[in-house]
Amino acid sequence: MCGIVAAVAQRDVAPLLIAGLKELEYRGYDSAGLAVLEDNQVRRIRAKGKVREMESLYQADPFPGGTGIAHTRWATHGMPNEANAHPHVAGRVAIVHNGIIENYAPLREALQARGHVFTSETDTEVMAALIDARIDTGLGLREAVLAVVRELEGAYAIAVISRDEPDCVIGARRGAPLLVGVGIGENFLGSDAQALIQVTNKMIYLDEDDVVEITRERVQVFGLDGRPVERETHESELSADAVERGEYRHYMQKEIFEQPRAVADTLESRIGPHGVLPNIFGVGGDKLLAKVRGVHIIACGTSYHAGLVAKYWIEEYARLPVAVEVASEYRYREAVVPADTLFVAISQSGETADTLAAMRESRRRGYLGTLAICNVPESSVVREADLKLMTRAGPEIGVASTKAFTTQLAALALLTLRLAHERGLDETRYLALCEQLQSLPRMIEQALQLEPEIQALAEHFIPRHHALFLGRGVQFPVALEGSLKLKEISYIHAEAYPAGELKHGPLALVDEDMPVVAVAPNGPLLDKLKSNLQEVRARGGELIVFADKAAPMDGNPSRGSVLRVDAGGEFIAPAVFTVPLQLLSYHVAVLRGTDVDQPRNLAKSVTVE
């Protein structure tokens, strides 16, 4: 969630650090700051609010310096204010930090007992003070950082500078991402490749418990024992222009309209006229999947909803039992793991703290193997999984996930078809499902053409404070996702229920002020859903129904609206119906004047529990 940028260069680094922070604004934050070494002194500026507030302070009094660190903070310990903003300084040391130090309280108390006076409420300042105290004993900066991180419990990615060693930055990571950007006569640290792609496309992805020292001319990586280790340099496929907004008003709108291409890219070279291609999950993947007798899917937020859709698919077509769990809950109970169960972790960033911790916990529990479905090839989840299937969504800047979700569904559909084929699904039905999946980009493209109608519908939501979403069967997770999108970016309280649950409580909420959004695909549950919708109409509720073109559904303009969606078939319908719900949430948020791309209190990449 927080963002780190650091640099050692022959040029002034403050403008580079500010530019890097701007590339990380999508992650969510409440304050920003930077520190640069100038004439062996630490020059620091910090501000509550956006990067531009901090940038204005710098522009009013710019200062030179070739070594520096910068940060965008999302408050954990202490209120979002200037005093708690990073970088934190103690003595000769300045530090920025992503993560949470779980044992900071006793460490802080011990420092206070020795006379140290703290100026913030943060766990990060404790680390700065500890490192400075270690330097007092005669250690160099790298040795001092190594000594301190051995004491820490929790998750961290840090970048540290010292006025005693003005030509280097020390970084370290555990449980939070950190990477090195390799330049010519300059080197960088970042929590995300996107922060560095403007200056280099050569990246070194640090492993757990790595400590790195960067200078202008070299990069050296060390293990927690202080011994040098080798890490490969990768050439990032991310391009600078991939994160430009272009003609669109918001990144979220751009990313909604990128979905046909993103889904097509995810399917490319993985499915053909005769079905899913071999070994798309990695070397030995098909052999492992042939042994699967059950599936556990672990994810958070939007990725969790994708997992719920996959549960319906895998159980129907592959006839395998599937459990789907929120990652933050999974770790803290002893789940029963039947023999030959596949562990599937779904994460857009591949650094989601709870999902990553759950994957590590799965090693203890005896799964057949682990599969990562992720959008970031170099991420921790991908590196640590036995098998992997990369989504190809490209950069997703908007905090509210859109194309990441539909590409996850495309990847999970490929997994479903592979498992179903291994389990003996009728060949004719199998090939028909494959054909449906291959048509998904085209069907999403058609769904996007509903935008003008949806934009008009969005006006009904401007004065509303609550909304209800309904779906049946595999469309219930789609309703959950639609509800999440509306509350994330418009701040309207929204809930989702299986339509059959209306009589079990939610119906009490329905009146003329409660819009009810329903997803109505054509299928065996349609008549039951229509009965549920009649219950809403009978109580004066305003209905907005997204109905399959093939479904016999009558519109009633006096009681709401029915929009027709060509779902393209029962298998891909969840992904197709997701698109108009995204558009509805987007246009409601625009009309209500909220910060669409960076909604309050939320972060793109949740790297702490």
N, C-alpha and C positions, 0 to 999 in steps of 0.2 A: 504494500500500500504506500509506504513512504518511498522517496526517491533519493538516490545517491549519485553524485557525479564528482569526480576528482581528476586532477590533471597535474602533470609535471612537464613543462614545455620551455622552449626558448623565447616564447612570446608571452604577452600578458594573458593570463588564463581566466580572469573574471568574466569577460564576454563569452568565452567558451562554456564556462560553468552555467551562466545564466541561460544560454541557448539550450544546453543539455537539460536543465530543469524544465524549460518550456515544453520539451518533448515528453516529459514525464507527467505533465499536468493531468493527463487523462486518468492517472492512477488514483486521484483523490488526495487532498491535503488541506491543511488549515493554516499553515505558516511556511515561510521559506527563509533561507539564509545562506551565506557563504563566508568563508574565511580564506584569506590569502596571506602568504608570507611576504612581507615587504621590509627589506633591510633588517632581516632576522627578527622581525616583530610580527605578531599576528594582527592583521586588520580584519575586522569582522563587521558584517551588517546583517540584521535580521528584521523580519516584519511579519506581523499577523496578516493573514489574507493571502492574496494571489502573488505569484512571482513578480508581476508587474509592480507591486508595491515595493518589494525589495529592490527591484531594478531601478526604480525612481530614486531611491536612496543612493545607489551606486552612481548613477549618472549625475547626481547633484555634487558628488565628491569622489570622482573616480581615482583609483589607485593602481599602481603597477604591481607586478609580481608573477613569477613563473611557476609557483607551486600553490595549489589551493584545493579546497573541498567545498561542496555545496549540498543542499538538502531541501527537500519538501517534506514536511512533517504532517502526519495524521495522528492526532493526540491519543496517547494511551495513559502515560503517567503525567498527570498535571493538565491544567486547562490549556486550550489553544491561545497562547499569548506570546509576546516577544521574549519574555524571560525563559519560557520553556522551549522556544524554537531552537533548532540546531543551526550552526555548530555550537557545541559547548566547549568552554575553555577552562582549563585548570593549570595554573602555572605556565609552563612553556608549551603545553599540549592543547590542540584543538581536535575535536572528533565529531563525526556524524555517524548516525546509527539507525538502522532498520531492525525491528524486532522487539522482543521483550526479555529483559533479564529477570529471571524469576527469583533469584537470591539477592537482589540488589539491596533489600532492606537491611539485613545484617551487615553487608559490606558498607553500606552508608553509615550505620551506627558506629562501626569500628573506626571509620575515618573521622567521624565527628568527635569520638572519644579522644582522638589524637590531635584535635584542634582544627580540623578542616571545616570551613564555612561554605555551605552550598548556596548557590544563587537561584536554583530552580528546583522543581519538584520531580525531575526526571530521573530515570534509571541510567540514562546516558551520561550524565555528569559524573556519576559514580565511577564509570569506566575511565573518564578523563583524569579524575583525581588519582585513581589507582595506577594508571600508566605514569603519570607525573611522579608519583611517589617511588615507583620502581626506577625511574631515571635518576632520582636522587641517590639511589644506592650505587650508581655507577653503570647501570645497564644502558646500552644503546636503545634507540626507539624500537627496532624490530624485536630485540630480546625482551624489552619491557612489555610490548603488546603480547608476545607469546606467553610470558609469565602470567599476565592478567587473564587472558582468555582461558587459560587452564583452570582458573578459579570460577569461571562463569557457568551458571545453569540457565538454560533457556535458549532463545534463538537470537541470532544477531548477524548482521552484515555491517561492517564498520570500515571507515576510512579515517586515518589519523595522520596529523602532521605535527612537527615540533620545530620550534624556532632554533633549536640546537642543531638540527639536520635539515637545512632549508631546501635541499635538492631531492627529497624523496617523499613518497606517501606510502604508508603501510596499510594494507587491507586485510580483512579476515572475515570468514563466513562460517556459520553453523545454522542450518535451518532456515536461512534466508538467502536469496540469490545475490551473487556478486560476480562480476566478470571484468576482464582486463581488455582494454582497447589498445592495440599495438600500432603505433605510428612510426614516423621517421623523425628521429630526434625529439620525440615526445611520446608519452604514454599516458593512459587514462584508466580510471576505474568507473564502473557504473553498475547500477542495480538492474539495468535493462539495456539490451543492445540498442534500443531506439534512442537512448540518450547520447549514444556515441556515434551513430551511423553518419552524422554530419562531418565527422573528423576522420573516421577510419571504418573499414569493413572487416578488419582482421581482429578476431576476438579469441580470448582464452577464457573458457568457462571453468571457474574454480570448483573443486570438489568440497565436500564436507570437511570442516576443520582445517582447510588450507589457510595459510597466511602468506601474503604476497608483498614484496617490496618492489615499487616501481621508481625508476629514475628516468632521466631523459633518454639514456642510452640502453637501459636493460630492464628486463622483467625477471624476477627470481621468485619461485614459489617454494614454500616450505611446508612440511607437515607439522602437526602439533608438537612433535618431538624436536623440532628445529632443524631437521635434516632436509636438504633440498629434494624436491620431487619434480618429475616432468609432467607437464600438461600440454596437450596439443593445441596448436593455433588453428582456428577454423575461419573460413571466409563466410561472413554472414550473407544470406540471400536477401536480407531486408534492404530496401532501397529508400533513399531519402524522399522521393516523390510519392512513395506508397502511403505516406502519412499526411499528404496534403488534402484539404477538404474540397478543393476544386469548386465546381458550380453549386454545390449543395450548401444549404443554410447551416446545417450541423453535421458533425461526424456521424451521429446516429442515423440520420437520413441517408447519408452516403453509404453507410454500411448495410442498411436495409436493402438498398438498391444494388449492392454488390453481391447479393446472395446467389443469384443464378450462376454467376461466374465462379464464386467460391465453392458452391456445391459441385459444379461441373469439374473444377480442379480437384476436389476431394475424391471424386469418382474416377477421374482419368487414370487409365492404365491399371485399374483395379477390377473392372468389370467389363465383360465383352459379350458378344452374341450368344456364347455358350455358358455364361454364368460368371461367378466371381473367379478371378484369376488366382493361380496358386501362389502361395508364400507371400501374400501382401502384408502379413503380420510379422514378417521377419523370418530368418533362417530357423527351420524346425517348427515354425508356427503351425503348419497344417497337421503335423504329427501330434503336437500337443493338443490342438483343438479336437482332434479325433477321439481323445481320451476323456473329454469333458463330460461330466454327469450332473453338473450343477453350476450356477453362476452367482457370484456376489458382486454387486455393483456399488461402488462407494463414490460419492461426489458431494458437492455443496451448491446451493443456490440454483441457478439456471442449469448447470450440469446435472444436478440431481433430478430435475424435471426430465432431461433427456434420458437419464437412466430409467425413470418410471415408464417412459414410452417403450424403451427397449425391453422392459419386463413383459409387457403385453406381447410384443413381437416374438421374443424368444420362446415364451411359453406356448404361444399359438402355433408357430411354424416349426420350431425345433423340438418342442415338447420336452423342454428341460426346466426344472424348477429354478426360479430366479428370486433373489432377495436384493432389495435396493435400500441402502442406508445413507443417512446424512453422516458425513465423515467425522464431524465433531462428536457425534454420539457413539459411533462404532468403537472408538478406541477405549471407551470407558465401560464396556460390558464384555462379557465373555461369550461372543457369538459362537454358535455351534457350526462347525465346518465339516459337512459330509465329505466323504472320500471323493477325490477327483473333481473338486470344485475350483473353478477359475475365478480369480480375483481381478476385477476390472476397475481401474481408477480413471475417472473422467475429470479433466481439468483444462480450461482454456490456456492458462499461463504455465501450467506444469510446476508452479511454485506455491500453490495453495497450501498453507501450512497444515491444515487439518487433513487434507487428502494425502499429502506426502507422509505425514505421521502415521496415518492409517495404513498406507502401503508398507511402511517399515514394520509396523506391528503385524501385518499379515505374514511376514516371514516366520514369525514365531508360531503361527496358528496352523501351519501345515497345508497350505493350498497347493493345488497341482501346479500353478504358475500364476504370474501376474501379467496383465495386459494394460498398457497405458493408451488412452485416447486423448490426444493433446494437440495443441496448435503451435507449440514451440519446440523444435527438434532438440535444442541443446539444454532443455530444462531438466530439473532434478528428477521429476516423475518419469520422464522418458528415459533418462540415463539409468535409472535404477530398476526399470521394469524388464521382465524376461522377453515380452513381446510388446510391440508398439504399432499403432496405426495413427499416422499423423493426419489431422485435419489440415486443410490448406486454405484457411480463412484469410490469411494475411493479417497485417496489423489491425487490431480492433481498438479504436481510441475511445469511443463512447463507453462510459462506465456500464450502462445497461446493455447487456450482451444481446446481439441479434444474429449476425452471421456465424458467430461461434456456435450458437445453439443449433442452427440448421445444418451446419457442417458436422457437428457431433451426431445429429440424427442420421446423416448420410453414412457416417462411419459405423454407427451402431447397426444400421440396416445391412451394411456389408458383413458385419460380424454375425448378424442373425441369419443371413443367407448361407454363409459358410457353415455355421452350426447346423442349420436345417438340412443342408445337402448331406453333411456327414451323418445325420440321423435318419436319412432315407426319405426325405420329403419327395412326394410324387414329382417326377421330372417335368411334366407339363406345367404343374402349378409353380414349380421352382423357376422355370424359365419365364413364366408370366410375371412373377414378382420381380425378377431381374429386369424385365422390360419396363415395368412400372418405375423402378428405381432410376433407370437411365433417362426416363422422361421427366424426372423431378426438376432439373433446372428450367425446362420449358414451362412447367406448370407454375413454378414460382414467378417466372416472368409474367405470366398471365395474371396471377394474383396481384402483382404490383400495379396493374392497370386499374385497380379499384381505388387508387389513391384519391381521385377527386370526390368520389362518393363518400369515402371514409372521412375526408377532411370536412365535408358538410355535416356528417354525423357527429363529429367531435364537438361541435358547438353546443350540443345538448349537455355536455359534461362540464362546461365552464362553471356553473354555479354549484355543482354537486360536491358532496363531501364523502360519499360512499358509493360503492358499486359491487355488484355480485356477478361472478362468472360461473357458468354451468357447462358441464360436458359429461358425456357418458362413455364408458369403456376407455379405449385408448385416447379419446379426446379429453378425458379428465386432466391428465398432465398438461395438455395444451391450455386448458382453462387455468390451471395453476400458473403457467408461464405468462399468460395474458394478464392475469391479476397482478403478478409480480412486476411486470413491465409498467403497468399503470401506476402502481403505488411508488415505484422507484423514481420515476421522472416527473409525474404530475403532482405527487404528494396527496392524491386521493386515496382514502382508505378503501382497499379492495380485498375481497375474499373469493375463493373458488371452492366449489363443492361438486361432487358427483350429483347430477340432476336428480337422481333417485333419493337423495338425502334431504330434499327440500322440506318434506313434512316432518323431518326429525330435528327441526330447530330453525334453520335459516328463513323459512317462510314467514316467521314472525317479523322479520326485518323489511319485508317487501311492502312498499307503498308507492305513491306517485313520485316520491323524491328519490327512489332507489332504482337506478337503471340496472337492468339485468342483461348481461351479454351471454349469448349461448352459441355454442358450436354444434352444428347439425349436419353431420355427414350422412350420406345415404347408407343404410345398412339395417341390420336386424333390430337395432335399438331405437330406430327413428320414431316409431309409433309411441314408444314409452316416453321418449324425450318430448314429443309433441304434447302428451298428456301433462307432463311436468310444466311445460310452458303455458298451458291453459290455466294451471293453478296460479301462475304469476299474473296473467291477464285478468283473472277473476278478482284479484286484489288490487287492481289499478296500477300494477307495475308497468314501467316502460321497457319493452323488449327490443333488443338489437340482436338479430339472429344472423349469423354467417352460415348459410345453408348451401350444401352441395347442389350444383345445377341439376343433378339427377334426382334429387329428393323432392317428393311431392309436398311442398310447404307453401301455405298461403300467407301472403303478406297482409297486414292490417295497419294501414298508415295511421289510423287514429290511436293505435296502441303501440306504435313503434315502427321498426323497419326490418326488412329482410333483404340482405345482400347475397347475391348468388356467387358462389366460388366453384370453379371447376377443379375438383380435388385430384383428378387424375387416377383415382383408384384407392381402394381401402388401405393398402399398405403405406403409401406415401402421403395419405391425407393429413396426418398430424403435422408434417413439415409444411405442407401447403397452407393449412388453416392458421398456422402460426403467423404467417406474413401479414394478413389483414389485422390481426390483433396487435402486432408491432406498430403498424401504421396508425391504428387508432390511438394507442398510447402516445406515440410521437406527436400527433397533431393536437391531442388534448393538452399535452405539456406546452407546446408552442403557444396555444391560445391562452393558457393560464400564465404564461410568462416566466416559467421556471428555467433553471439552468439545465438544459436537456443533456448535454454531454458530461457535465460534472455535478450531478445531483448532490444535495447537501448530505453530509454525514457518511457518504459512501465512498468506497475505494475500488479501483479496478482489480487490483491483485492483492488478495488478502493473505499476507505472509506472516500473520500472527494468529494465535488461537482466539 
